[in-house]
Amino acid sequence: MIERRAWSIRLRMTLLTTIITALVSGVVAILVMVATHGRADDYRREKTISAALRLVHDVKRGTLPAVLPHEREAPVLQVLDSRGRIVAASRQVRGGPRVASFVPPEASVYSSTRLCPPRGLQRCMNVVAFRVYQPDGDWIVYAASNTVPWYVSVELVLFVVGLALLLIGLTALSTWRTVNRTLAPVGAIRAELAEITATSSGRRVPVPATRDEIRMLAETVNATLDRLDVALEKQRRFTSDASHDLRSPIAAARAQVEEALIAPEEADWENVGHAVLNSLERLQAIVTDLLELARLDAGTRSHDEVVDLAALVSIELGRVERSKEVVPDLQVETTVRGERLRLTRLLTNLLDNAERHAESRIEVRVRTEGDTAVLEVVDDGAGIAPEDREVVFQRFARLKDSRERDAGGTGLGLPIALQVARAHGGTLSIEDSEKGARFVLRLPRAARA
């Protein structure tokens, strides 16, 4: 298999413009040659007719010389009397035969034709014939001139070809320089991108001063690099936090087992087993949450369906018994479109968070606001300071109060809830309340099936 050779954009653009210029120059040259040929042919024909008319004038005045004067580029002339005898001729046909046999019709004094060649001559010529009335009969005046070649003249061909070659050369050179100057910023962008790695991602490509598509490309690349930097920073922070949270249960289980193995006869293996099991459960919870976040980050979605938020809350509240009083306020037929399991996970995470921080009471409200379905989970705890309302949605972020209330939490429940809300085209935020924390979920409403 023959591999196609990759040509650079500079070469392709230069070849394309050169070919187009050559085609246009060829068409223009042909039009110029045709127009010039027509003008030259008309000029030569007029010159031939004028020479013949002067000779007709001499015949009528009786001043016709036997030998006609010769001029350069002048037509070949010949005069025949009423008997068909040659009475005057140019030097080229002197003593030769009659140059043509045709004569103008009886009702006409003029006719012309093309002969290749006329008698006694070497090349194709345009021949005109005039009928001249004389007392002894009609005389015939012939005038023959060379036909104009298709190229008109060698000088004209050289001029047209030279001008076309000059135009093609200038076009090729101008195109090459223009494309080269246009693509120079692209080369700088490519070189900068080739040197950017995960460890040097803070670098940016140069932005050209011109306001064109190349500048837009550079600005788009820099914007993409900005997003990549943010994503890399989140990944680094996530990896660091995940490593720390995964290390804690593993280290606890290892320490308990190693302590028991120091004096196995004195160890309470049942307590050791329960402690290790608790560490494994915490480890499993972290891994499960990490897998769920990975799926949400990847944008994987299963089959969507119409979900009644009020029914979803009622089922969840009836399924799990909470340690705090839960007061529902549900507006029926508040429907959204989405994945029932993930919406249930979102609700469970909000209820678990409220249960950890509430003093004695949790309120769950479902209502509609125009085309938006609203779910609120409100607790009567200490609340969340405004400056910490964005922090709690960061992965593995846990406030001091949260760590004191539940040291076994993963710090991934609220980030998962936020990702589920965004995956369904909604928002999850913390809004002001008289007491405690008020989590508000807003999702687009869907028509009830």
Secondary structure, 3 states (H helix, E strand, C coil): CCCCCCCCHHHHHHHHHHHHHHHHHHHHHHHHHHHHHHHHHHHHHHHHHHHHHHHHHHHHHCCCCCECCCCCCCCEEEEECCCCCEEEECHHHCCCCCCCCCCCCCCCCEEEEEECCCCCCCCCEEEEEEEEEECCEEEEEEEEEECCCCCCCHHHHHHHHHHHHHHHHHHHHHHHHHHHHHHHHHHHHHHHHHHCCHHHCCCCCCCCCCCCHHHHHHHHHHHHHHHHHHHHHHHHHHHHHHHHHHHHHHHHHHHHHHHHHHCCCCCCHHHHHHHHHHHHHHHHHHHHHHHHHHHHHHCCCCCCEEEEHHHHHHHHHHHCCCCCEEEEEECCCCEEEECHHHHHHHHHHHHHHHHHHCCCEEEEEEEEECCEEEEEEEECCCCCCHHHCCHHHCCCCCCHHHHHHCCCCCCCHHHHHHHHHHHCCCEEEEECCCCCCEEEEEEEECCCC
